[in-house]
């Protein structure tokens, strides 16, 4: 039996801003864009990994949540405290320079971590924290 990662889910607060970030700043493909207005599920992923994707989903469409829970979730996402994803780059310094040039919200510049990794951190337009590690 083999298990692989197929989709990861991140909440979004603005699908158009999310598309612009993931497509234009990170260089991901937009694979699906389903729904209307702000209630859209957008699937993005790196072109060289067609079987791995991130599904950006609307917080407002979360079933079974009260209005208070949706508000709290929105606040957690905006702070970068709810979800995140780890990415990898073959040239972390070039990735950093490109994201900075494109106006991405840099949380941490490339740093050598005590556990041996060299990484950086950036937020997407919804506030989701993305860590990018050198490989």
N, CA, C and O atoms as a printed pandas DataFrame, in Angstrom:
     atom_number atom_name residue_name chain_id  residue_number  x_coord  y_coord  z_coord
0              1         N          UNK        A               1    0.851   -1.172    0.000
1              2        CA          UNK        A               1    0.000    0.000    0.000
2              3         C          UNK        A               1    0.894    1.232    0.000
3              4         O          UNK        A               1    1.861    1.302    0.759
4              5         N          UNK        A               2    0.571    2.208   -0.855
5              6        CA          UNK        A               2    1.307    3.462   -0.930
6              7         C          UNK        A               2    0.360    4.615   -0.680
7              8         O          UNK        A               2   -0.694    4.701   -1.310
8              9         N          UNK        A               3    0.721    5.502    0.229
9             10        CA          UNK        A               3   -0.059    6.713    0.482
10            11         C          UNK        A               3    0.726    7.899   -0.032
11            12         O          UNK        A               3    1.944    7.970    0.134
12            13         N          UNK        A               4    0.029    8.826   -0.655
13            14        CA          UNK        A               4    0.642   10.062   -1.117
14            15         C          UNK        A               4   -0.225   11.234   -0.677
15            16         O          UNK        A               4   -1.391   11.061   -0.322
16            17         N          UNK        A               5    0.353   12.413   -0.706
17            18        CA          UNK        A               5   -0.429   13.612   -0.420
18            19         C          UNK        A               5   -1.045   14.063   -1.737
19            20         O          UNK        A               5   -0.340   14.274   -2.724
20            21         N          UNK        A               6   -2.356   14.206   -1.743
21            22        CA          UNK        A               6   -3.063   14.611   -2.954
22            23         C          UNK        A               6   -3.486   16.074   -2.860
23            24         O          UNK        A               6   -3.076   16.893   -3.683
24            25         N          UNK        A               7   -4.298   16.403   -1.871
25            26        CA          UNK        A               7   -4.765   17.774   -1.665
26            27         C          UNK        A               7   -4.548   18.185   -0.223
27            28         O          UNK        A               7   -4.699   17.376    0.692
28            29         N          UNK        A               8   -4.198   19.427   -0.026
29            30        CA          UNK        A               8   -4.213   20.071    1.275
30            31         C          UNK        A               8   -5.205   21.225    1.157
31            32         O          UNK        A               8   -5.409   21.761    0.067
32            33         N          UNK        A               9   -5.811   21.602    2.255
33            34        CA          UNK        A               9   -6.825   22.651    2.229
34            35         C          UNK        A               9   -6.383   23.834    3.068
35            36         O          UNK        A               9   -5.894   23.674    4.186
36            37         N          UNK        A              10   -6.561   25.026    2.513
37            38        CA          UNK        A              10   -6.323   26.274    3.225
38            39         C          UNK        A              10   -7.541   27.166    3.037
39            40         O          UNK        A              10   -8.081   27.244    1.933
40            41         N          UNK        A              11   -7.980   27.835    4.084
41            42        CA          UNK        A              11   -9.098   28.762    3.927
42            43         C          UNK        A              11   -8.657   30.047    3.236
43            44         O          UNK        A              11   -7.506   30.467    3.356
44            45         N          UNK        A              12   -9.572   30.656    2.521
45            46        CA          UNK        A              12   -9.294   31.962    1.915
46            47         C          UNK        A              12  -10.406   32.932    2.266
47            48         O          UNK        A              12  -11.527   32.539    2.587
48            49         N          UNK        A              13  -10.062   34.212    2.196
49            50        CA          UNK        A              13  -11.054   35.260    2.440
50            51         C          UNK        A              13  -11.353   36.054    1.176
51            52         O          UNK        A              13  -12.311   36.827    1.137
52            53         N          UNK        A              14  -10.536   35.867    0.141
53            54        CA          UNK        A              14  -10.709   36.583   -1.123
54            55         C          UNK        A              14  -10.130   35.717   -2.241
55            56         O          UNK        A              14   -8.912   35.651   -2.404
56            57         N          UNK        A              15  -10.995   35.054   -3.014
57            58        CA          UNK        A              15  -10.475   34.135   -4.034
58            59         C          UNK        A              15   -9.624   34.813   -5.098
59            60         O          UNK        A              15   -8.635   34.235   -5.550
60            61         N          UNK        A              16   -9.982   36.020   -5.506
61            62        CA          UNK        A              16   -9.207   36.690   -6.547
62            63         C          UNK        A              16   -7.811   37.061   -6.053
63            64         O          UNK        A              16   -6.834   36.903   -6.786
64            65         N          UNK        A              17   -7.709   37.551   -4.819
65            66        CA          UNK        A              17   -6.399   37.864   -4.248
66            67         C          UNK        A              17   -5.583   36.585   -4.059
67            68         O          UNK        A              17   -4.369   36.582   -4.265
68            69         N          UNK        A              18   -6.249   35.508   -3.669
69            70        CA          UNK        A              18   -5.563   34.225   -3.500
70            71         C          UNK        A              18   -5.025   33.712   -4.828
71            72         O          UNK        A              18   -3.888   33.246   -4.907
72            73         N          UNK        A              19   -5.842   33.800   -5.867
73            74        CA          UNK        A              19   -5.389   33.367   -7.197
74            75         C          UNK        A              19   -4.178   34.184   -7.622
75            76         O          UNK        A              19   -3.186   33.627   -8.091
76            77         N          UNK        A              20   -4.252   35.488   -7.462
77            78        CA          UNK        A              20   -3.135   36.343   -7.861
78            79         C          UNK        A              20   -1.865   35.957   -7.113
79            80         O          UNK        A              20   -0.791   35.908   -7.713
80            81         N          UNK        A              21   -1.964   35.683   -5.823
81            82        CA          UNK        A              21   -0.795   35.320   -5.037
82            83         C          UNK        A              21   -0.226   33.967   -5.464
83            84         O          UNK        A              21    0.960   33.852   -5.773
84            85         N          UNK        A              22   -1.075   32.955   -5.477
85            86        CA          UNK        A              22   -0.576   31.600   -5.764
86            87         C          UNK        A              22   -0.122   31.462   -7.221
87            88         O          UNK        A              22    0.850   30.760   -7.500
88            89         N          UNK        A              23   -0.801   32.109   -8.127
89            90        CA          UNK        A              23   -0.425   32.030   -9.546
90            91         C          UNK        A              23    0.732   32.976   -9.869
91            92         O          UNK        A              23    1.747   32.553  -10.421
92            93         N          UNK        A              24    0.578   34.245   -9.526
93            94        CA          UNK        A              24    1.541   35.254   -9.971
94            95         C          UNK        A              24    2.781   35.350   -9.084
95            96         O          UNK        A              24    3.881   35.554   -9.595
96            97         N          UNK        A              25    2.628   35.208   -7.778
97            98        CA          UNK        A              25    3.783   35.314   -6.885
98            99         C          UNK        A              25    4.508   33.973   -6.727
99           100         O          UNK        A              25    5.737   33.919   -6.772
100          101         N          UNK        A              26    3.739   32.890   -6.540
101          102        CA          UNK        A              26    4.371   31.583   -6.348
102          103         C          UNK        A              26    4.581   30.815   -7.646
103          104         O          UNK        A              26    5.394   29.891   -7.691
104          105         N          UNK        A              27    3.861   31.183   -8.700
105          106        CA          UNK        A              27    4.020   30.484   -9.977
106          107         C          UNK        A              27    3.233   29.193  -10.083
107          108         O          UNK        A              27    3.523   28.364  -10.945
108          109         N          UNK        A              28    2.241   29.007   -9.220
109          110        CA          UNK        A              28    1.417   27.794   -9.279
110          111         C          UNK        A              28    0.412   27.882  -10.417
111          112         O          UNK        A              28    0.050   28.966  -10.874
112          113         N          UNK        A              29   -0.022   26.727  -10.855
113          114        CA          UNK        A              29   -1.116   26.643  -11.836
114          115         C          UNK        A              29   -2.443   26.774  -11.096
115          116         O          UNK        A              29   -2.578   26.317   -9.961
116          117         N          UNK        A              30   -3.416   27.398  -11.741
117          118        CA          UNK        A              30   -4.786   27.359  -11.242
118          119         C          UNK        A              30   -5.449   26.204  -11.977
119          120         O          UNK        A              30   -5.610   26.245  -13.196
120          121         N          UNK        A              31   -5.829   25.183  -11.235
121          122        CA          UNK        A              31   -6.360   23.958  -11.843
122          123         C          UNK        A              31   -7.882   23.915  -11.863
123          124         O          UNK        A              31   -8.481   23.391  -12.802
124          125         N          UNK        A              32   -8.499   24.458  -10.843
125          126        CA          UNK        A              32   -9.957   24.537  -10.779
126          127         C          UNK        A              32  -10.347   25.837  -10.087
127          128         O          UNK        A              32   -9.641   26.324   -9.204
128          129         N          UNK        A              33  -11.469   26.381  -10.499
129          130        CA          UNK        A              33  -12.041   27.573   -9.873
130          131         C          UNK        A              33  -13.542   27.359   -9.933
131          132         O          UNK        A              33  -14.176   27.598  -10.961
132          133         N          UNK        A              34  -14.109   26.901   -8.810
133          134        CA          UNK        A              34  -15.503   26.464   -8.782
134          135         C          UNK        A              34  -16.297   27.323   -7.809
135          136         O          UNK        A              34  -15.857   27.555   -6.683
136          137         N          UNK        A              35  -17.448   27.789   -8.229
137          138        CA          UNK        A              35  -18.321   28.588   -7.386
138          139         C          UNK        A              35  -18.552   29.952   -7.987
139          140         O          UNK        A              35  -18.243   30.188   -9.155
140          141         N          UNK        A              36  -19.103   30.862   -7.177
141          142        CA          UNK        A              36  -19.406   32.222   -7.633
142          143         C          UNK        A              36  -18.989   33.230   -6.586
143          144         O          UNK        A              36  -19.029   32.952   -5.387
144          145         N          UNK        A              37  -18.587   34.402   -7.046
145          146        CA          UNK        A              37  -18.259   35.502   -6.137
146          147         C          UNK        A              37  -17.191   35.104   -5.144
147          148         O          UNK        A              37  -16.158   34.549   -5.517
148          149         N          UNK        A              38  -17.444   35.391   -3.875
149          150        CA          UNK        A              38  -16.487   35.059   -2.827
150          151         C          UNK        A              38  -16.581   33.597   -2.406
151          152         O          UNK        A              38  -15.683   33.084   -1.738
152          153         N          UNK        A              39  -17.662   32.926   -2.793
153          154        CA          UNK        A              39  -17.864   31.524   -2.407
154          155         C          UNK        A              39  -17.323   30.633   -3.519
155          156         O          UNK        A              39  -18.076   30.056   -4.304
156          157         N          UNK        A              40  -15.985   30.538   -3.564
157          158        CA          UNK        A              40  -15.307   29.755   -4.599
158          159         C          UNK        A              40  -14.252   28.859   -3.975
159          160         O          UNK        A              40  -13.587   29.226   -3.006
160          161         N          UNK        A              41  -14.119   27.686   -4.552
161          162        CA          UNK        A              41  -13.065   26.750   -4.197
162          163         C          UNK        A              41  -12.069   26.800   -5.344
163          164         O          UNK        A              41  -12.421   26.536   -6.494
164          165         N          UNK        A              42  -10.837   27.136   -5.030
165          166        CA          UNK        A              42   -9.797   27.305   -6.044
166          167         C          UNK        A              42   -8.697   26.283   -5.761
167          168         O          UNK        A              42   -8.140   26.239   -4.664
168          169         N          UNK        A              43   -8.396   25.473   -6.757
169          170        CA          UNK        A              43   -7.341   24.477   -6.614
170          171         C          UNK        A              43   -6.110   24.953   -7.371
171          172         O          UNK        A              43   -6.181   25.271   -8.558
172          173         N          UNK        A              44   -4.975   24.999   -6.667
173          174        CA          UNK        A              44   -3.713   25.454   -7.249
174          175         C          UNK        A              44   -2.632   24.422   -6.943
175          176         O          UNK        A              44   -2.756   23.618   -6.019
176          177         N          UNK        A              45   -1.568   24.466   -7.745
177          178        CA          UNK        A              45   -0.456   23.572   -7.467
178          179         C          UNK        A              45    0.701   23.829   -8.399
179          180         O          UNK        A              45    0.538   24.465   -9.440
180          181         N          UNK        A              46    1.873   23.340   -8.032
181          182        CA          UNK        A              46    3.043   23.519   -8.881
182          183         C          UNK        A              46    2.925   22.682  -10.155
183          184         O          UNK        A              46    2.466   21.540  -10.124
184          185         N          UNK        A              47    3.343   23.267  -11.261
185          186        CA          UNK        A              47    3.227   22.589  -12.559
186          187         C          UNK        A              47    3.966   21.260  -12.578
187          188         O          UNK        A              47    3.536   20.323  -13.249
188          189         N          UNK        A              48    5.074   21.169  -11.846
189          190        CA          UNK        A              48    5.859   19.935  -11.870
190          191         C          UNK        A              48    5.343   18.876  -10.899
191          192         O          UNK        A              48    5.956   17.818  -10.755
192          193         N          UNK        A              49    4.223   19.150  -10.233
193          194        CA          UNK        A              49    3.604   18.182   -9.328
194          195         C          UNK        A              49    2.100   18.112   -9.616
195          196         O          UNK        A              49    1.295   18.607   -8.827
196          197         N          UNK        A              50    1.726   17.512  -10.721
197          198        CA          UNK        A              50    0.314   17.508  -11.102
198          199         C          UNK        A              50   -0.598   16.729  -10.158
199          200         O          UNK        A              50   -1.815   16.913  -10.192
200          201         N          UNK        A              51   -0.038   15.870   -9.327
201          202        CA          UNK        A              51   -0.860   15.073   -8.417
202          203         C          UNK        A              51   -0.936   15.650   -7.009
203          204         O          UNK        A              51   -1.518   15.034   -6.116
204          205         N          UNK        A              52   -0.352   16.831   -6.805
205          206        CA          UNK        A              52   -0.372   17.475   -5.494
206          207         C          UNK        A              52   -0.956   18.871   -5.655
207          208         O          UNK        A              52   -0.554   19.623   -6.543
208          209         N          UNK        A              53   -1.907   19.213   -4.790
209          210        CA          UNK        A              53   -2.562   20.513   -4.934
210          211         C          UNK        A              53   -2.955   21.080   -3.579
211          212         O          UNK        A              53   -3.047   20.366   -2.580
212          213         N          UNK        A              54   -3.183   22.379   -3.580
213          214        CA          UNK        A              54   -3.751   23.082   -2.434
214          215         C          UNK        A              54   -5.128   23.564   -2.865
215          216         O          UNK        A              54   -5.269   24.225   -3.894
216          217         N          UNK        A              55   -6.143   23.230   -2.074
217          218        CA          UNK        A              55   -7.502   23.691   -2.332
218          219         C          UNK        A              55   -7.770   24.860   -1.399
219          220         O          UNK        A              55   -7.768   24.709   -0.178
220          221         N          UNK        A              56   -7.997   26.014   -1.982
221          222        CA          UNK        A              56   -8.318   27.223   -1.224
222          223         C          UNK        A              56   -9.836   27.294   -1.114
223          224         O          UNK        A              56  -10.533   27.378   -2.125
224          225         N          UNK        A              57  -10.337   27.259    0.100
225          226        CA          UNK        A              57  -11.792   27.178    0.292
226          227         C          UNK        A              57  -12.301   28.378    1.089
227          228         O          UNK        A              57  -11.582   28.930    1.922
228          229         N          UNK        A              58  -13.529   28.770    0.830
229          230        CA          UNK        A              58  -14.096   29.930    1.532
230          231         C          UNK        A              58  -14.469   29.595    2.970
231          232         O          UNK        A              58  -15.143   28.599    3.233
232          233         N          UNK        A              59  -14.028   30.428    3.887
233          234        CA          UNK        A              59  -14.387   30.232    5.297
234          235         C          UNK        A              59  -15.900   30.298    5.467
235          236         O          UNK        A              59  -16.480   29.520    6.225
236          237         N          UNK        A              60  -16.531   31.219    4.766
237          238        CA          UNK        A              60  -17.971   31.435    4.912
238          239         C          UNK        A              60  -18.790   30.210    4.521
239          240         O          UNK        A              60  -19.945   30.093    4.932
240          241         N          UNK        A              61  -18.230   29.309    3.747
241          242        CA          UNK        A              61  -18.975   28.139    3.298
242          243         C          UNK        A              61  -18.761   26.919    4.192
243          244         O          UNK        A              61  -19.206   25.822    3.855
244          245         N          UNK        A              62  -18.086   27.096    5.324
245          246        CA          UNK        A              62  -17.852   25.977    6.242
246          247         C          UNK        A              62  -19.172   25.572    6.875
247          248         O          UNK        A              62  -19.788   26.349    7.604
248          249         N          UNK        A              63  -19.598   24.359    6.592
249          250        CA          UNK        A              63  -20.894   23.870    7.078
250          251         C          UNK        A              63  -20.854   23.554    8.570
251          252         O          UNK        A              63  -19.858   23.047    9.088
252          253         N          UNK        A              64  -21.929   23.856    9.233
253          254        CA          UNK        A              64  -22.076   23.511   10.635
254          255         C          UNK        A              64  -21.435   24.488   11.605
255          256         O          UNK        A              64  -21.489   24.267   12.815
256          257         N          UNK        A              65  -20.832   25.557   11.113
257          258        CA          UNK        A              65  -20.232   26.537   12.006
258          259         C          UNK        A              65  -21.223   27.658   12.295
259          260         O          UNK        A              65  -21.958   28.102   11.413
260          261         N          UNK        A              66  -21.228   28.100   13.529
261          262        CA          UNK        A              66  -22.060   29.241   13.887
262          263         C          UNK        A              66  -21.392   30.512   13.354
263          264         O          UNK        A              66  -20.235   30.480   12.934
264          265         N          UNK        A              67  -22.112   31.609   13.371
265          266        CA          UNK        A              67  -21.534   32.884   12.951
266          267         C          UNK        A              67  -20.341   33.257   13.832
267          268         O          UNK        A              67  -19.347   33.795   13.345
268          269         N          UNK        A              68  -20.446   32.972   15.125
269          270        CA          UNK        A              68  -19.338   33.258   16.040
270          271         C          UNK        A              68  -18.119   32.419   15.682
271          272         O          UNK        A              68  -17.000   32.930   15.666
272          273         N          UNK        A              69  -18.323   31.144   15.397
273          274        CA          UNK        A              69  -17.206   30.269   15.016
274          275         C          UNK        A              69  -16.561   30.727   13.707
275          276         O          UNK        A              69  -15.339   30.690   13.569
276          277         N          UNK        A              70  -17.379   31.154   12.755
277          278        CA          UNK        A              70  -16.831   31.672   11.490
278          279         C          UNK        A              70  -16.007   32.933   11.727
279          280         O          UNK        A              70  -14.959   33.116   11.108
280          281         N          UNK        A              71  -16.478   33.806   12.626
281          282        CA          UNK        A              71  -15.743   35.024   12.949
282          283         C          UNK        A              71  -14.406   34.678   13.586
283          284         O          UNK        A              71  -13.374   35.235   13.210
284          285         N          UNK        A              72  -14.418   33.752   14.559
285          286        CA          UNK        A              72  -13.180   33.347   15.236
286          287         C          UNK        A              72  -12.221   32.702   14.235
287          288         O          UNK        A              72  -11.021   32.976   14.258
288          289         N          UNK        A              73  -12.739   31.862   13.371
289          290        CA          UNK        A              73  -11.906   31.209   12.356
290          291         C          UNK        A              73  -11.288   32.245   11.420
291          292         O          UNK        A              73  -10.105   32.161   11.089
292          293         N          UNK        A              74  -12.083   33.211   11.000
293          294        CA          UNK        A              74  -11.575   34.277   10.135
294          295         C          UNK        A              74  -10.460   35.046   10.831
295          296         O          UNK        A              74   -9.459   35.385   10.200
296          297         N          UNK        A              75  -10.616   35.327   12.119
297          298        CA          UNK        A              75   -9.584   36.035   12.880
298          299         C          UNK        A              75   -8.313   35.198   12.995
299          300         O          UNK        A              75   -7.212   35.733   12.871
300          301         N          UNK        A              76   -8.451   33.892   13.230
301          302        CA          UNK        A              76   -7.282   33.017   13.330
302          303         C          UNK        A              76   -6.529   32.943   12.004
303          304         O          UNK        A              76   -5.299   32.975   11.976
304          305         N          UNK        A              77   -7.277   32.843   10.908
305          306        CA          UNK        A              77   -6.653   32.785    9.588
306          307         C          UNK        A              77   -5.899   34.083    9.321
307          308         O          UNK        A              77   -4.754   34.054    8.869
308          309         N          UNK        A              78   -6.532   35.216    9.597
309          310        CA          UNK        A              78   -5.910   36.521    9.338
310          311         C          UNK        A              78   -4.606   36.692   10.113
311          312         O          UNK        A              78   -3.688   37.362    9.639
312          313         N          UNK        A              79   -4.517   36.090   11.307
313          314        CA          UNK        A              79   -3.307   36.177   12.118
314          315         C          UNK        A              79   -2.248   35.165   11.679
315          316         O          UNK        A              79   -1.106   35.236   12.134
316          317         N          UNK        A              80   -2.609   34.230   10.807
317          318        CA          UNK        A              80   -1.676   33.178   10.423
318          319         C          UNK        A              80   -1.582   32.084   11.460
319          320         O          UNK        A              80   -0.601   31.341   11.484
320          321         N          UNK        A              81   -2.580   31.968   12.319
321          322        CA          UNK        A              81   -2.538   31.013   13.430
322          323         C          UNK        A              81   -3.353   29.750   13.200
323          324         O          UNK        A              81   -3.353   28.865   14.057
324          325         N          UNK        A              82   -4.036   29.636   12.089
325          326        CA          UNK        A              82   -4.944   28.507   11.921
326          327         C          UNK        A              82   -4.346   27.410   11.052
327          328         O          UNK        A              82   -4.156   26.287   11.520
328          329         N          UNK        A              83   -4.055   27.713    9.821
329          330        CA          UNK        A              83   -3.524   26.730    8.889
330          331         C          UNK        A              83   -2.216   27.223    8.322
331          332         O          UNK        A              83   -1.818   28.368    8.539
332          333         N          UNK        A              84   -1.572   26.376    7.616
333          334        CA          UNK        A              84   -0.374   26.745    6.894
334          335         C          UNK        A              84    0.042   25.582    6.015
335          336         O          UNK        A              84   -0.550   24.504    6.054
336          337         N          UNK        A              85    1.053   25.820    5.239
337          338        CA          UNK        A              85    1.582   24.765    4.391
338          339         C          UNK        A              85    3.085   24.989    4.291
339          340         O          UNK        A              85    3.556   26.126    4.336
340          341         N          UNK        A              86    3.829   23.906    4.155
341          342        CA          UNK        A              86    5.267   23.984    3.973
342          343         C          UNK        A              86    5.592   23.687    2.523
343          344         O          UNK        A              86    5.142   22.688    1.960
344          345         N          UNK        A              87    6.383   24.572    1.926
345          346        CA          UNK        A              87    6.819   24.408    0.545
346          347         C          UNK        A              87    8.326   24.238    0.543
347          348         O          UNK        A              87    8.979   24.435    1.568
348          349         N          UNK        A              88    8.876   23.877   -0.596
349          350        CA          UNK        A              88   10.323   23.721   -0.721
350          351         C          UNK        A              88   10.789   24.425   -1.983
351          352         O          UNK        A              88   10.072   24.472   -2.983
352          353         N          UNK        A              89   11.999   24.972   -1.928
353          354        CA          UNK        A              89   12.576   25.695   -3.056
354          355         C          UNK        A              89   14.009   25.226   -3.281
355          356         O          UNK        A              89   14.762   25.003   -2.334
356          357         N          UNK        A              90   14.367   25.083   -4.546
357          358        CA          UNK        A              90   15.749   24.733   -4.878
358          359         C          UNK        A              90   16.661   25.951   -4.805
359          360         O          UNK        A              90   17.883   25.803   -4.804
360          361         N          UNK        A              91   16.091   27.153   -4.744
361          362        CA          UNK        A              91   16.875   28.383   -4.602
362          363         C          UNK        A              91   16.093   29.343   -3.705
363          364         O          UNK        A              91   15.357   30.209   -4.178
364          365         N          UNK        A              92   16.275   29.163   -2.416
365          366        CA          UNK        A              92   15.498   29.925   -1.435
366          367         C          UNK        A              92   15.740   31.427   -1.545
367          368         O          UNK        A              92   14.803   32.216   -1.414
368          369         N          UNK        A              93   16.986   31.828   -1.784
369          370        CA          UNK        A              93   17.278   33.259   -1.875
370          371         C          UNK        A              93   16.590   33.891   -3.087
371          372         O          UNK        A              93   16.088   35.011   -2.996
372          373         N          UNK        A              94   16.562   33.190   -4.209
373          374        CA          UNK        A              94   15.863   33.699   -5.393
374          375         C          UNK        A              94   14.353   33.738   -5.150
375          376         O          UNK        A              94   13.674   34.671   -5.576
376          377         N          UNK        A              95   13.836   32.718   -4.464
377          378        CA          UNK        A              95   12.406   32.700   -4.126
378          379         C          UNK        A              95   12.068   33.887   -3.245
379          380         O          UNK        A              95   11.071   34.573   -3.475
380          381         N          UNK        A              96   12.896   34.133   -2.234
381          382        CA          UNK        A              96   12.691   35.280   -1.343
382          383         C          UNK        A              96   12.699   36.587   -2.133
383          384         O          UNK        A              96   11.804   37.417   -1.974
384          385         N          UNK        A              97   13.707   36.769   -2.980
385          386        CA          UNK        A              97   13.823   38.009   -3.756
386          387         C          UNK        A              97   12.615   38.204   -4.661
387          388         O          UNK        A              97   12.105   39.317   -4.791
388          389         N          UNK        A              98   12.156   37.123   -5.284
389          390        CA          UNK        A              98   11.002   37.205   -6.179
390          391         C          UNK        A              98    9.735   37.575   -5.413
391          392         O          UNK        A              98    8.975   38.441   -5.847
392          393         N          UNK        A              99    9.509   36.920   -4.275
393          394        CA          UNK        A              99    8.307   37.214   -3.480
394          395         C          UNK        A              99    8.346   38.633   -2.927
395          396         O          UNK        A              99    7.320   39.314   -2.900
396          397         N          UNK        A             100    9.509   39.082   -2.490
397          398        CA          UNK        A             100    9.644   40.449   -1.976
398          399         C          UNK        A             100    9.358   41.461   -3.085
399          400         O          UNK        A             100    8.651   42.446   -2.870
400          401         N          UNK        A             101    9.916   41.206   -4.276
401          402        CA          UNK        A             101    9.695   42.095   -5.425
402          403         C          UNK        A             101    8.222   42.172   -5.813
403          404         O          UNK        A             101    7.739   43.212   -6.259
404          405         N          UNK        A             102    7.511   41.051   -5.636
405          406        CA          UNK        A             102    6.094   40.997   -6.011
406          407         C          UNK        A             102    5.178   41.489   -4.901
407          408         O          UNK        A             102    3.955   41.431   -5.034
408          409         N          UNK        A             103    5.757   41.973   -3.809
409          410        CA          UNK        A             103    4.967   42.580   -2.744
410          411         C          UNK        A             103    4.359   41.614   -1.753
411          412         O          UNK        A             103    3.446   41.988   -1.017
412          413         N          UNK        A             104    4.837   40.381   -1.710
413          414        CA          UNK        A             104    4.299   39.417   -0.746
414          415         C          UNK        A             104    4.641   39.863    0.672
415          416         O          UNK        A             104    5.652   40.528    0.899
416          417         N          UNK        A             105    3.796   39.493    1.613
417          418        CA          UNK        A             105    4.035   39.821    3.020
418          419         C          UNK        A             105    5.056   38.841    3.587
419          420         O          UNK        A             105    4.722   37.699    3.903
420          421         N          UNK        A             106    6.281   39.285    3.713
421          422        CA          UNK        A             106    7.363   38.457    4.241
422          423         C          UNK        A             106    7.268   38.457    5.764
423          424         O          UNK        A             106    7.238   39.518    6.387
424          425         N          UNK        A             107    7.220   37.282    6.353
425          426        CA          UNK        A             107    7.175   37.147    7.804
426          427         C          UNK        A             107    8.574   36.893    8.351
427          428         O          UNK        A             107    8.930   37.383    9.423
428          429         N          UNK        A             108    9.362   36.126    7.608
429          430        CA          UNK        A             108   10.730   35.819    8.022
430          431         C          UNK        A             108   11.606   35.693    6.789
431          432         O          UNK        A             108   11.291   34.930    5.876
432          433         N          UNK        A             109   12.691   36.426    6.758
433          434        CA          UNK        A             109   13.653   36.314    5.665
434          435         C          UNK        A             109   14.360   34.961    5.764
435          436         O          UNK        A             109   14.292   34.320    6.813
436          437         N          UNK        A             110   15.037   34.509    4.703
437          438        CA          UNK        A             110   15.753   33.238    4.778
438          439         C          UNK        A             110   16.685   33.203    5.992
439          440         O          UNK        A             110   17.502   34.099    6.204
440          441         N          UNK        A             111   16.532   32.134    6.780
441          442        CA          UNK        A             111   17.238   32.001    8.048
442          443         C          UNK        A             111   17.713   30.571    8.223
443          444         O          UNK        A             111   16.990   29.626    7.908
444          445         N          UNK        A             112   18.930   30.413    8.727
445          446        CA          UNK        A             112   19.421   29.089    9.106
446          447         C          UNK        A             112   18.831   28.747   10.469
447          448         O          UNK        A             112   19.099   29.428   11.459
448          449         N          UNK        A             113   18.028   27.691   10.513
449          450        CA          UNK        A             113   17.349   27.307   11.741
450          451         C          UNK        A             113   18.238   26.387   12.584
451          452         O          UNK        A             113   19.094   25.691   12.037
452          453         N          UNK        A             114   18.047   26.377   13.904
453          454        CA          UNK        A             114   18.874   25.539   14.774
454          455         C          UNK        A             114   18.719   24.037   14.498
455          456         O          UNK        A             114   19.603   23.253   14.844
456          457         N          UNK        A             115   17.614   23.633   13.884
457          458        CA          UNK        A             115   17.400   22.208   13.597
458          459         C          UNK        A             115   17.994   21.788   12.254
459          460         O          UNK        A             115   17.846   20.642   11.829
460          461         N          UNK        A             116   18.674   22.736   11.588
461          462        CA          UNK        A             116   19.402   22.391   10.375
462          463         C          UNK        A             116   18.800   22.890    9.073
463          464         O          UNK        A             116   19.489   22.941    8.055
464          465         N          UNK        A             117   17.549   23.254    9.090
465          466        CA          UNK        A             117   16.897   23.735    7.861
466          467         C          UNK        A             117   17.221   25.208    7.632
467          468         O          UNK        A             117   17.487   25.947    8.580
468          469         N          UNK        A             118   17.198   25.622    6.395
469          470        CA          UNK        A             118   17.228   27.040    6.030
470          471         C          UNK        A             118   15.866   27.313    5.438
471          472         O          UNK        A             118   15.473   26.664    4.468
472          473         N          UNK        A             119   15.134   28.263    6.003
473          474        CA          UNK        A             119   13.786   28.527    5.517
474          475         C          UNK        A             119   13.409   29.984    5.652
475          476         O          UNK        A             119   14.155   30.790    6.209
476          477         N          UNK        A             120   12.244   30.306    5.136
477          478        CA          UNK        A             120   11.658   31.637    5.214
478          479         C          UNK        A             120   10.163   31.461    5.436
479          480         O          UNK        A             120    9.649   30.344    5.367
480          481         N          UNK        A             121    9.471   32.552    5.699
481          482        CA          UNK        A             121    8.027   32.482    5.886
482          483         C          UNK        A             121    7.368   33.688    5.233
483          484         O          UNK        A             121    7.910   34.794    5.231
484          485         N          UNK        A             122    6.190   33.447    4.682
485          486        CA          UNK        A             122    5.406   34.467    3.989
486          487         C          UNK        A             122    3.939   34.195    4.286
487          488         O          UNK        A             122    3.561   33.058    4.566
488          489         N          UNK        A             123    3.113   35.232    4.228
489          490        CA          UNK        A             123    1.660   35.056    4.393
490          491         C          UNK        A             123    0.992   35.233    3.040
491          492         O          UNK        A             123    1.406   36.060    2.228
492          493         N          UNK        A             124   -0.049   34.443    2.810
493          494        CA          UNK        A             124   -0.865   34.663    1.616
494          495         C          UNK        A             124   -1.861   35.782    1.923
495          496         O          UNK        A             124   -1.913   36.239    3.065
496          497         N          UNK        A             125   -2.650   36.239    0.954
497          498        CA          UNK        A             125   -3.552   37.371    1.194
498          499         C          UNK        A             125   -4.591   37.146    2.288
499          500         O          UNK        A             125   -5.113   38.111    2.846
500          501         N          UNK        A             126   -4.901   35.886    2.605
501          502        CA          UNK        A             126   -5.860   35.600    3.674
502          503         C          UNK        A             126   -5.205   35.576    5.044
503          504         O          UNK        A             126   -5.889   35.651    6.064
504          505         N          UNK        A             127   -3.881   35.471    5.073
505          506        CA          UNK        A             127   -3.144   35.402    6.328
506          507         C          UNK        A             127   -2.520   34.049    6.593
507          508         O          UNK        A             127   -1.783   33.896    7.567
508          509         N          UNK        A             128   -2.796   33.057    5.749
509          510        CA          UNK        A             128   -2.207   31.733    5.938
510          511         C          UNK        A             128   -0.693   31.820    5.889
511          512         O          UNK        A             128   -0.131   32.461    5.001
512          513         N          UNK        A             129   -0.033   31.175    6.841
513          514        CA          UNK        A             129    1.419   31.181    6.911
514          515         C          UNK        A             129    1.981   30.080    6.022
515          516         O          UNK        A             129    1.613   28.912    6.152
516          517         N          UNK        A             130    2.876   30.465    5.120
517          518        CA          UNK        A             130    3.571   29.509    4.267
518          519         C          UNK        A             130    5.046   29.551    4.632
519          520         O          UNK        A             130    5.677   30.607    4.578
520          521         N          UNK        A             131    5.591   28.405    5.002
521          522        CA          UNK        A             131    7.033   28.299    5.244
522          523         C          UNK        A             131    7.638   27.686    3.985
523          524         O          UNK        A             131    7.082   26.753    3.405
524          525         N          UNK        A             132    8.766   28.216    3.579
525          526        CA          UNK        A             132    9.443   27.721    2.385
526          527         C          UNK        A             132   10.851   27.334    2.788
527          528         O          UNK        A             132   11.632   28.164    3.254
528          529         N          UNK        A             133   11.164   26.057    2.602
529          530        CA          UNK        A             133   12.445   25.504    3.028
530          531         C          UNK        A             133   13.344   25.265    1.839
531          532         O          UNK        A             133   12.881   24.865    0.771
532          533         N          UNK        A             134   14.636   25.511    2.020
533          534        CA          UNK        A             134   15.620   25.219    0.971
534          535         C          UNK        A             134   15.808   23.706    0.866
535          536         O          UNK        A             134   15.882   22.997    1.870
536          537         N          UNK        A             135   15.882   23.234   -0.385
537          538        CA          UNK        A             135   16.190   21.813   -0.593
538          539         C          UNK        A             135   17.419   21.697   -1.471
539          540         O          UNK        A             135   17.858   20.588   -1.774
